[in-house]
Amino acid sequence: MKAEKVQQITPELEAKWRRLEEILRPLGRVAVAFSGGVDSSLVLKVAYDVLGDGVLALIGDSPSLPRRELREALNLAATIGVRVRVVPTDEVDDPAYAANPAHRCYVCKHHVYGSFRRVAREEGIPYILDGANADDVGDFRPGRRAARELEIRSPLWEAGLTKADVRALARFLGLPNWDKPAAACLSSRVPYGTPITREVLRRVERAEDALHALGFRQLRVRHHEHVARIEVPTEEFPRVLALREEIVRAVRAAGYTYVTLDLVGFRSGSSNEVLSTQVREAV
């Protein structure tokens, strides 16, 4: 992706941008939980513009993070000019995480943010920031509870920036990933209750890497034991059929026996569709 800078933004968005800068300026030194996605990239960019060398990017590295995403995050941090620490996290080795309960994201974030807290203390940094935006409030995100418990700040949310605002401002500021599709950890491809292992995560990653190599940008390979359920936007279905043989060959090489296409199409968080309202409220 190439940086594409637009000439102007709306007065309303500029006001939110300035509010974001006002929130960041008095913090002095911050660590940004950085994934390489557009939300945390915008936090990192604006924080670095305001605070300079007072900003540290923290990337949590575990088997649930695709190597492709790690490389892209490191490259983007280098483009911004900010210092980075890659922090190994061990959530996959926690039985409470590996069991893959509905609150898996909460368990994960406690591990990741706890590791970030230790690094921040070593660095003498008092604040950790994440990329949650104003649209994240109504979604099913048990990890937000962990963020609150560990006092992680969410400056995009505080400034009232929605996902559309984030993309528009990221584009205005010249961030090359302003239109990057939403991503999620590899464990999100595994149905709740199915144990998460390193081998399962490797299989998912190999299959998704193969589809990315074939030119698909927005996709998920959902893991169902021997079955890979592929989600892409419905407008991409003709390409899937045109590349059917290559896709089947690549996904089988990743370790799956059966290769299926989800006719509903791509949607973030489709694994949550099986959760009842009671379960959502409980976690």
N, C-alpha and C positions, 0 to 999 in steps of 0.2 A: 504494500500500500504506500502511495506517495502522499506527502503532506499536501493538503489543499486548503488554502486560507481564503476565506471570504472577506469582503471589504467592510461589512458592517453587520451589526446585530441590533435587535430591537431595544428601545430604551428600557423595557421591563427586564430583559435579560442582562443588560449592562448593569442595572441596579442590583440584581442578584449577584453578579460577578463582583461588584464592589463590596457588597455585603460579605461575600466569601472572603475577600481580602481582609476586611475588617475583623472577621472572626479569627483568621490565621495570624495576623500581625502581632497581637500581644502574647502569643504562645511562645515565641522565642526559638525554642528548639523542639522539633517534632520528628517522630518516626511514622512513616506512612506504610500501612499494610498494603503492599503493592502486588497486584496479580497480573498486570499487563492489560487488563480490560479498560474500557474507556472511562469508567467511573473513577477508579483509583488512579488512572493516568492523569485525569484532570486535577484531582486533589494534589498529586505529586507535582504537576507542572505549576499550578498556581502557588502552592506552598513554596516551591523553589524560587519562583519569581519574587515572592514577598520576603522570604527568610534566607535565601541563598544557602550558604554552607551549614545553616542550622537544620537542614533537612536530611534525613536518612531514609532510604527505601529499604523495606524489609520484605523479602520474598520467602514465604514458607514452602519448603521443598519436601515432598513426600511422594510415594508411589502413586498417589491420586492426582498428581500434577503432571500433565503431559509434557514430555521433553520439548515439544514444539512450543508450548506456551512459555516454558522457562526461557528458552532462547529468545523469543520475541520480547519478553519482559526485560531481559538484560539489555537487549539492543535498544529498546525504547528509553530505558533509564540512562543509557550512555548518550543517546541523542539529546535528552533533556539536560544532562550534565550533572546529575545527582549521584552521590555516593550510595552504593548498594551493599547490603549484606544478605547473603542467601542463608536462611536459617533452617537446618534440618528439623523436621517435626516427626513425632512418633505415633500419631493417632492410629495408624493402621495396625500397630501392635497392641493396641488397647482392646481387650475383649469386649468392652462396652461399645466400641465403635465397630469392630469386626462383625458383631452380631447384626449390624445394620438395622437398628430400630428406627422408628419414625422420627426420633429426636437425634439421629446420627449427626446432623449438622451442628447441634448444640455441643455434643461431645467433641466434635472436631474443632470447633472454634475455641473451646476451652483449652485444648492442647496448643493450638496455633497461637492464640493471643497470650497464653501463659508463657510460651517460648519467646514471643516478642517482648513481653514485659521484662523478662530476664535480660534480654539483649539491651533494651532501652535503659535499664538500670546500669548495666556495664558502661553504657555510653553517656550516662548522665542526662538522659532525655526524659523530660517529665510527661510528655503527651504522646499517645498513639492515636493515629487517625485511620479511619477506614473510608470506603467509597460508597457507603449506603446513601441513596438519594431519596427524595420526597415520595417517589412512587413505591418504594420498598415497604412502606409502613403497612399497607393492607395485604401484602402477600404472605404466604406461609413460609416463614423464615425463622426457624428455631434458633439459628445462629445469632440473631439479633439479641436474644436474651443473654447469651454469653457475652456479647459485646457490652451490654449494659452492666452486667455483673462485674466485668473487668475494667469498667470505666474507659471504654474506647470512644473517642469522639467521632462524630459523623458530620463534618462541616458542610457537605453538600446538602444534607437533610436540614441542618440548622439554617442554611441560607435559602431554603425553599426551592432548590434546583430539582426539577423533574428529570426523568430520563431524556426526554426530548430537549430540555434545556442543556443537559450535559453534552449531548451530541452536537448541538448547535454551537455551544461555547468552545468545545474541543476543536471543532472545525475552524472556528474563527481564530483560535490561537495556533493553528497549524499542526495540531497533533495528527500523526499519520494514521492512527487507529480510530478516528472519530466515528467511522461507520462499521467498526468491527462487530460482528454478531456476538450476542451475549454468550458467555461460556460458563461452564460449571465444572466442578471436579469430576474425575472419572468415576468416583463412587456413586455419583448421582445417576449413573446408567444402570445400576443394579437394583432390582426391586427390593423394597423393604422386606426384611426377614431372610433374604438370601445372603449367606455369609460373604463378607468381602475379604478376598485374599490378594496377595500380590500378583498371582498368576491370572486371576480374573481381570484385574486392572490392566495387566500387560496385554491380554487378549483384546480388550476394548480399545486400548490405545493403538495397537497394531491395525485393527480394523478401521478406526477413524482416520489414522494417518493415510491409509490406502485410499480412502474416499477423498480426503483433502488433496492427495496427489492427483486424483482424477478431476480436480477442479471444483469440487463442492465446497462452498464456504460455510453454509449454515446447516449443521447436521448433528444427529446423535445416533450412536449405535447402542441400543438398549440390550442389555445382556439377559438372556433367559436360558441359562444352562447351555444346551447345544444350539439354541436358536439366537440369531442376531436379528433384532427388529430395527430396521433402518428408518429414521425420521429425517425427511428433507422437506422443504416447502413444496406445496402441491404443484407450483409452476415448474418445479424441477423434475417432475415425474417422467416427462418425455426423455430427458437426458438419462435418467436411471434406466429406462427400458432400452435406450440406444446403447448404453454401456453395460447391459445386463451381464454379459459373459465376463467382462473384466471385473465387475463388482463381485460376482459370485466367486470367481477364482481368488480374488484378493482376500475376501472375508473368510473364505474357507481356509486359506493359508494362515490366517490369524488364529484359527483354532475352532471355528464354528462348523457345524455340520449343515445346518439349515439357514438360509438367508431369506429374510422376508422384508417387504416394504409396508410400512404403516400407512394405510390409505387415508387416515385422518390428516397426515402431514406433520411437519415439524411444529412443536410447541414446547416452550421451556417448562420444566417441572412436570412432565406428563406422568412421572412416577407418583406424584402426589394425588392423581385422580382417584386412586383406590382408597384414599384416607377418608374416614368419616369426619363430619364436623366435630364430633366429640373428641376424636383423636387429635385433630388440629388444635382445638382449644386447650387440650391437656398438655401439649408440648409448646 
